[in-house]
Amino acid sequence: MRLVLRNKAPLSRHFRVGDPARMNFRLPRTPEPELMDDAGEVVSYASAAGQKYLSQLDDAFVAHALRLVSESESSIQKPGRALDIGAGPGQILLKLAKHLPGWQLIGIDRSRNMIGQALAHRERARLGAATDPATVVEFLIGDANRLPFADKSCDLIMSNSVLHHLKRPDRLFAEIARIAKPGGAILVRDLRRPSWRISYPFHVRWHGRHYEPAMYTLYCASVRSAYRPGELSAMLQSSRIPGARLFTQGRTHLGFERCAR
């Protein structure tokens, strides 16, 4: 038996903009708690960070950050200060340290347990292949809404999978604008929320297939709490960060970036 689809019109033709029936198909944003400090959740997150899939995502983030700092090797060799906001267990900063000799690299996170994991990872990293002895890697407990750094003091500001946790993203944007040097690089990446309710279960099952049960639960909640491109674009346009532009990374991530100048 052959199935014939008689009406191939897109969904948008069946509903007017603002129609409640159409809005019911949209996947609303469900905010997540700002602070991840539960010991079990922290251990699950830190363990997952070492798995192949997340490690590859982190590698892509580090490569992206290095491109923004400069395409010139000579510029990368010039020491500067890099800040990772919401550093978690520290894996991104430790990967980056291998490529930025002589830099001061600082990771900040509100979670005491996350910073504990980051410090432990730093000690293990020192036992392995070496980073330039002049490179300084520090991890501090602190709040993204009130960063303990002077105005125009950072050459590279990064944040990965933190934006969806914040009740007031505009405060983070304001802090980034305050502490970034006028020619400093910026990279903020986060998860991406599907537009439609019907897409969500398929999205998380496929893209979360690499995770163990505890991490999968965290991932599902994070996707529900993430933003869509239009939402992030609106926030970025109303921010005080000059020269930044939106980017998307497949169906799973989005963010904004600014090249060093």
C-alpha positions as CSV (number, residue, x, y, z in Angstrom):
1,M,0.0,0.0,0.0
2,R,1.3,3.4,-0.9
3,L,1.0,6.3,1.5
4,V,0.2,9.6,-0.2
5,L,0.8,12.9,1.6
6,R,-1.7,15.3,0.2
7,N,-0.8,18.4,2.2
8,K,2.9,19.1,2.3
9,A,2.5,22.7,3.5
10,P,4.9,23.7,6.3
11,L,3.6,23.8,9.9
12,S,3.8,27.6,9.9
13,R,1.0,27.8,7.3
14,H,-1.5,26.2,9.6
15,F,-1.0,28.6,12.5
16,R,-0.8,32.4,12.6
17,V,2.0,34.1,14.5
18,G,1.1,34.3,18.2
19,D,-1.6,31.7,17.8
20,P,-1.9,29.8,21.1
21,A,-2.3,26.5,19.2
22,R,1.1,27.1,17.5
23,M,2.7,28.3,20.7
24,N,1.8,24.9,22.3
25,F,4.1,23.2,19.8
26,R,7.1,25.4,20.9
27,L,9.5,24.0,23.5
28,P,9.6,26.5,26.3
29,R,12.7,27.2,28.2
30,T,12.9,25.6,31.7
31,P,15.6,27.3,33.8
32,E,18.1,25.1,35.6
33,P,19.6,25.9,39.1
34,E,22.5,28.4,38.9
35,L,24.9,26.3,41.0
36,M,25.9,22.8,40.4
37,D,27.6,21.8,43.7
38,D,26.0,18.5,44.6
39,A,28.9,16.0,45.1
40,G,27.3,13.3,43.0
41,E,26.5,15.6,40.1
42,V,30.0,17.1,40.2
43,V,31.6,13.6,40.1
44,S,29.3,12.6,37.2
45,Y,30.2,15.7,35.3
46,A,33.9,15.5,36.0
47,S,34.0,11.8,35.0
48,A,32.0,12.4,31.8
49,A,34.5,15.2,30.8
50,G,37.1,12.6,30.4
51,Q,35.1,10.5,28.0
52,K,35.9,10.5,24.3
53,Y,32.8,12.4,23.1
54,L,33.0,15.3,25.6
55,S,36.8,15.4,25.3
56,Q,36.4,16.0,21.6
57,L,33.9,18.8,22.2
58,D,36.4,20.4,24.6
59,D,39.2,20.0,21.9
60,A,37.0,21.8,19.4
61,F,36.4,24.6,21.9
62,V,40.1,25.0,22.6
63,A,40.9,25.0,18.9
64,H,38.2,27.7,18.4
65,A,39.6,29.8,21.2
66,L,43.1,29.6,19.7
67,R,41.8,30.7,16.3
68,L,40.2,33.8,18.0
69,V,43.4,34.7,19.9
70,S,45.3,34.8,16.6
71,E,46.1,33.0,13.5
72,S,49.7,34.0,13.9
73,E,52.0,31.7,16.0
74,S,54.0,34.8,16.9
75,S,51.0,36.5,18.5
76,I,50.1,33.3,20.5
77,Q,53.6,33.3,21.9
78,K,53.1,36.7,23.4
79,P,52.0,36.1,27.0
80,G,48.6,37.3,28.1
81,R,45.8,36.5,30.5
82,A,43.0,34.0,29.8
83,L,39.9,33.6,31.9
84,D,37.5,30.6,31.9
85,I,34.2,31.5,33.5
86,G,32.4,28.5,34.9
87,A,35.6,26.4,34.5
88,G,34.0,23.2,36.1
89,P,36.6,20.5,36.5
90,G,39.2,22.5,34.6
91,Q,39.7,20.3,31.5
92,I,39.4,23.1,29.0
93,L,41.9,25.4,30.7
94,L,44.4,22.5,31.1
95,K,44.1,21.7,27.4
96,L,44.6,25.3,26.5
97,A,47.7,25.7,28.7
98,K,49.6,23.4,26.4
99,H,49.2,25.9,23.6
100,L,49.7,29.2,25.4
101,P,53.3,29.2,26.8
102,G,53.9,31.9,29.4
103,W,50.2,32.9,29.8
104,Q,48.3,33.3,33.0
105,L,45.3,31.0,32.8
106,I,42.5,31.4,35.4
107,G,39.4,29.3,35.9
108,I,36.6,30.6,38.1
109,D,33.5,28.7,39.3
110,R,30.9,29.2,42.1
111,S,31.1,25.5,43.0
112,R,33.6,24.6,45.7
113,N,33.4,20.9,44.6
114,M,34.0,21.8,41.0
115,I,37.1,23.8,41.9
116,G,38.3,20.9,44.0
117,Q,38.0,18.6,41.0
118,A,39.9,21.2,38.8
119,L,42.7,21.4,41.3
120,A,43.0,17.6,41.4
121,H,43.1,17.5,37.6
122,R,45.8,20.2,37.6
123,E,48.0,18.2,39.9
124,R,47.6,15.1,37.8
125,A,48.4,17.1,34.6
126,R,51.7,18.2,36.2
127,L,52.7,14.6,36.4
128,G,52.2,14.0,32.7
129,A,53.4,15.8,29.6
130,A,54.6,19.1,30.5
131,T,53.3,22.6,30.0
132,D,55.7,25.5,29.8
133,P,57.0,26.2,33.3
134,A,56.3,29.9,32.9
135,T,52.6,29.1,32.3
136,V,50.4,29.8,35.4
137,V,47.2,27.8,35.8
138,E,44.9,28.9,38.7
139,F,41.4,27.9,39.8
140,L,39.3,30.2,42.0
141,I,35.9,30.1,43.6
142,G,33.9,33.1,42.4
143,D,30.7,34.5,40.9
144,A,30.3,35.2,37.2
145,N,28.1,38.1,38.1
146,R,30.9,39.8,40.1
147,L,34.2,38.8,38.7
148,P,37.3,39.8,40.8
149,F,39.3,41.3,38.0
150,A,40.1,44.9,37.0
151,D,38.6,46.6,34.0
152,K,40.2,45.8,30.6
153,S,42.5,43.1,32.1
154,C,41.9,40.0,30.1
155,D,43.2,39.0,26.6
156,L,40.9,36.0,26.2
157,I,37.6,35.4,28.0
158,M,35.9,32.0,27.6
159,S,32.8,30.3,28.9
160,N,31.5,26.9,28.0
161,S,28.0,25.5,28.9
162,V,27.4,28.1,31.6
163,L,25.0,30.5,30.0
164,H,21.9,28.4,30.5
165,H,22.5,28.2,34.3
166,L,22.4,32.0,34.8
167,K,19.3,33.8,36.0
168,R,20.6,37.1,34.7
169,P,22.8,36.4,31.6
170,D,22.9,40.2,31.0
171,R,25.1,40.5,34.1
172,L,27.6,38.0,32.7
173,F,27.6,40.0,29.4
174,A,28.2,43.2,31.3
175,E,31.1,41.7,33.2
176,I,32.7,40.3,30.0
177,A,32.4,43.8,28.5
178,R,34.0,45.3,31.5
179,I,37.1,43.0,31.9
180,A,37.9,42.3,28.3
181,K,40.7,44.3,26.8
182,P,39.5,46.4,23.8
183,G,41.3,44.0,21.5
184,G,40.7,40.9,23.5
185,A,39.2,37.7,22.2
186,I,35.9,36.3,23.5
187,L,34.3,32.9,23.2
188,V,31.0,31.9,24.8
189,R,29.5,28.5,23.8
190,D,26.5,26.8,25.2
191,L,24.0,24.0,24.4
192,R,21.2,24.7,21.9
193,R,17.5,24.1,22.7
194,P,15.3,22.6,19.9
195,S,12.4,24.8,18.7
196,W,9.7,22.2,18.9
197,R,8.4,20.0,21.7
198,I,8.2,17.0,19.4
199,S,11.9,17.4,18.5
200,Y,13.1,17.4,22.1
201,P,13.0,13.6,23.0
202,F,14.7,12.7,19.7
203,H,17.3,15.4,20.1
204,V,18.4,14.4,23.6
205,R,18.2,10.6,22.9
206,W,20.5,11.0,19.9
207,H,22.9,13.6,21.1
208,G,22.9,12.3,24.7
209,R,23.5,8.7,23.7
210,H,27.1,8.8,24.8
211,Y,26.3,9.5,28.4
212,E,25.8,7.3,31.5
213,P,22.4,7.6,33.2
214,A,23.4,10.3,35.7
215,M,25.0,12.5,33.1
216,Y,22.2,11.9,30.7
217,T,19.7,13.3,33.2
218,L,21.9,16.4,33.7
219,Y,22.2,16.8,29.9
220,C,18.4,16.6,29.3
221,A,17.8,19.3,31.9
222,S,20.5,21.5,30.4
223,V,19.0,21.3,26.9
224,R,15.6,22.3,28.3
225,S,17.3,25.3,29.9
226,A,19.4,26.4,26.9
227,Y,18.6,29.1,24.4
228,R,17.7,29.2,20.8
229,P,19.7,31.3,18.3
230,G,17.1,34.1,18.1
231,E,17.0,34.4,21.9
232,L,20.8,34.6,22.2
233,S,21.0,37.0,19.3
234,A,18.6,39.4,21.0
235,M,20.6,39.3,24.3
236,L,23.8,39.9,22.4
237,Q,22.4,42.9,20.6
238,S,21.3,44.5,23.8
239,S,24.7,43.9,25.5
240,R,27.6,46.2,25.7
241,I,30.0,43.8,24.0
242,P,31.3,45.4,20.8
243,G,32.3,43.4,17.8
244,A,30.8,40.1,19.0
245,R,28.9,37.9,16.6
246,L,26.6,34.9,17.0
247,F,27.6,31.4,15.8
248,T,26.0,28.0,15.7
249,Q,27.7,24.6,15.9
250,G,25.4,22.0,14.2
251,R,22.2,21.3,16.0
252,T,23.7,21.0,19.5
253,H,25.6,24.2,20.3
254,L,25.5,28.0,19.8
255,G,27.3,31.0,21.2
256,F,29.1,34.2,20.4
257,E,32.7,35.1,19.5
258,R,35.0,38.0,19.0
259,C,38.4,37.8,17.4
260,A,41.4,39.4,19.0
261,R,42.3,42.7,17.4
